[in-house]
Amino acid sequence: MSIIKDIVMSASVAVGNVASRERDRELETTHDDGRPKALGERARQRVQAMVGEGTAKVVVSQTAHLGAKELAKRVSGETLKKVFGALAKRPTVAAGAALFAFDTARDGFRLARGSIDGREFAERMGGNGVGLAGAAGGAWVGSMVGTLAMPVVGTLIGSVLGGVVGGIGGDTFGRRQVRKWMGDDEEDWDDNDEDDEEE
């Protein structure tokens, strides 16, 4: 039962991470000739992007502890061996660490390319870290509540819903905290910088 619980929890963290990062998705709203894309076409594009990213992140979340186990065998430093050994024994924590690295690398590439600035990179990092913690906590609480309501099916549904709610809530809170630390006291409730630039 412990293995199944680890699989469900890790997958729920991944789903929560995908949901919390949805606001950062870069999608084309116009065709190459400048015509705006129809609402249905944009919705289909968004769903395809979410399914593709979600599949990749679920695979990462399910294999992260195996990668940590291999790294624990191969690294030379004693401290790194202990860190990767601990991650190998905790699949949910390993999944969170791998997903954080996945998103940080992608946002680092966007920063280097110039599509986001340093401020937005810092916001995304803060939101991602707190969002992953929120997704893990939400998945755990959701699985407990779901198990009480209906064992097995309730555990699965509760874990996923808790991961999504916790991930989105944590991401939003983390971004706001980073904005405060950076001296931006203005409340930006929609987290959509493109709309703010147009005003």
C-alpha positions in Angstrom: 0.0 0.0 0.0 2.9 2.3 0.7 4.2 2.1 -2.9 0.7 3.0 -4.3 0.5 5.9 -1.9 3.9 7.2 -3.0 2.9 6.9 -6.6 -0.4 8.8 -6.0 1.3 11.5 -3.9 4.1 12.1 -6.4 1.6 12.2 -9.3 -0.6 14.6 -7.4 2.4 17.0 -6.7 3.1 16.9 -10.5 -0.5 17.7 -11.3 -0.5 20.5 -8.8 2.7 21.9 -10.3 1.3 21.9 -13.8 -1.9 23.7 -12.6 0.1 26.3 -10.6 2.4 27.0 -13.6 -0.5 27.5 -16.0 -0.3 31.3 -15.7 3.3 31.2 -17.2 2.3 29.3 -20.3 3.4 31.0 -23.5 0.8 30.4 -26.2 0.4 32.1 -29.6 -2.9 34.0 -29.9 -2.5 34.9 -33.6 -1.7 33.1 -36.8 1.4 33.8 -38.8 -0.4 36.3 -41.0 -1.6 38.3 -37.9 -5.2 37.0 -37.8 -6.4 36.2 -34.2 -6.9 32.6 -33.5 -10.4 31.4 -32.7 -11.3 30.7 -29.1 -11.8 27.0 -29.8 -8.4 26.8 -31.4 -6.7 28.6 -28.5 -8.5 26.3 -26.0 -7.3 23.2 -27.9 -3.8 24.6 -28.0 -3.8 25.2 -24.3 -5.2 21.7 -23.5 -2.6 20.0 -25.8 0.2 22.0 -24.0 -1.1 21.1 -20.6 -1.4 17.4 -21.5 2.1 17.3 -22.9 3.6 19.1 -20.0 1.5 17.1 -17.5 2.6 13.8 -19.0 6.3 14.9 -18.9 6.0 16.0 -15.3 4.2 12.9 -14.1 7.0 10.8 -15.6 9.6 13.0 -13.9 7.7 12.7 -10.6 7.5 8.9 -10.8 11.2 8.4 -11.7 12.9 11.1 -9.6 13.5 8.7 -6.6 15.1 6.1 -9.0 17.4 8.8 -10.4 18.3 9.9 -6.9 19.1 6.2 -6.0 21.4 6.0 -9.0 23.1 9.3 -8.2 23.7 8.2 -4.6 25.7 5.3 -6.0 27.7 7.3 -8.4 28.6 10.6 -6.8 31.9 10.8 -4.9 31.1 13.3 -2.1 29.8 11.9 1.2 27.3 14.8 1.7 25.9 14.3 -1.8 25.6 10.6 -1.2 23.5 11.3 1.9 21.3 13.9 0.1 20.5 11.6 -2.9 20.1 8.6 -0.6 17.5 10.5 1.5 15.7 11.6 -1.7 15.7 8.0 -3.0 13.8 6.9 0.2 11.2 9.8 -0.1 9.5 9.7 -3.5 7.3 12.7 -2.9 10.3 14.9 -1.8 12.3 13.6 -4.8 9.5 14.4 -7.1 9.2 18.0 -5.7 13.0 18.5 -6.1 13.0 17.2 -9.7 10.0 19.3 -10.7 11.6 22.4 -9.1 14.8 21.7 -11.1 12.8 21.1 -14.2 10.9 24.5 -14.0 14.0 26.4 -12.8 16.0 25.2 -15.8 13.2 26.1 -18.2 12.8 29.6 -16.7 16.6 30.0 -16.7 16.5 29.4 -20.4 13.7 32.0 -20.8 15.8 34.5 -18.8 18.9 33.9 -20.9 16.8 34.2 -24.1 15.3 37.5 -22.8 11.7 36.5 -22.8 11.5 37.1 -19.0 13.5 39.5 -16.8 15.3 38.9 -13.5 12.3 40.1 -11.5 9.9 37.7 -13.2 12.4 34.9 -12.9 12.7 35.5 -9.1 8.9 35.6 -8.8 8.5 32.3 -10.7 11.2 30.7 -8.6 9.6 31.8 -5.3 6.1 30.8 -6.6 7.4 27.4 -7.8 9.1 26.5 -4.5 6.2 27.5 -2.3 3.7 26.0 -4.8 5.4 22.6 -4.7 5.3 22.6 -0.9 1.7 23.6 -1.1 1.0 20.9 -3.7 2.6 18.2 -1.4 0.8 19.4 1.7 -2.5 19.7 -0.2 -2.1 16.2 -1.7 -1.4 14.8 1.7 -4.5 16.5 3.3 -6.6 15.6 0.3 -5.6 12.0 0.4 -6.5 11.8 4.1 -9.9 13.4 3.7 -10.6 11.3 0.6 -9.7 8.1 2.4 -12.1 8.9 5.1 -14.9 9.6 2.6 -14.2 6.6 0.3 -11.1 4.5 0.5 -9.0 4.1 -2.7 -11.1 6.2 -5.1 -11.5 9.0 -2.6 -7.8 8.8 -1.8 -6.9 9.3 -5.4 -9.4 12.1 -6.1 -8.7 13.9 -2.8 -5.0 13.7 -3.4 -5.2 15.2 -6.9 -7.6 18.0 -5.9 -5.6 18.8 -2.8 -2.4 19.0 -4.9 -4.0 21.3 -7.4 -5.5 23.7 -4.8 -2.3 23.6 -2.7 -0.1 24.2 -5.7 -2.1 27.1 -7.0 -2.4 28.7 -3.5 1.2 28.2 -2.7 2.4 29.5 -6.1 0.3 32.7 -5.7 1.5 33.2 -2.1 5.1 32.7 -3.0 5.0 35.2 -5.9 3.4 37.8 -3.7 6.1 37.3 -1.0 8.8 37.7 -3.6 7.2 40.9 -4.9 7.1 42.3 -1.3 10.8 41.4 -0.7 11.7 43.1 -4.0 9.9 46.3 -2.8 6.9 46.0 -5.1 4.1 46.7 -2.6 1.4 47.1 -5.3 -1.1 44.2 -5.2 -1.3 42.5 -8.6 -4.1 40.1 -8.0 -4.3 38.7 -11.5 -0.5 38.0 -11.9 -0.8 38.8 -15.6 1.8 41.4 -16.5 0.7 41.7 -20.1 -2.7 43.1 -19.0 -1.0 45.5 -16.7 1.2 46.8 -19.5 -1.8 47.6 -21.7 -3.5 49.7 -19.1 
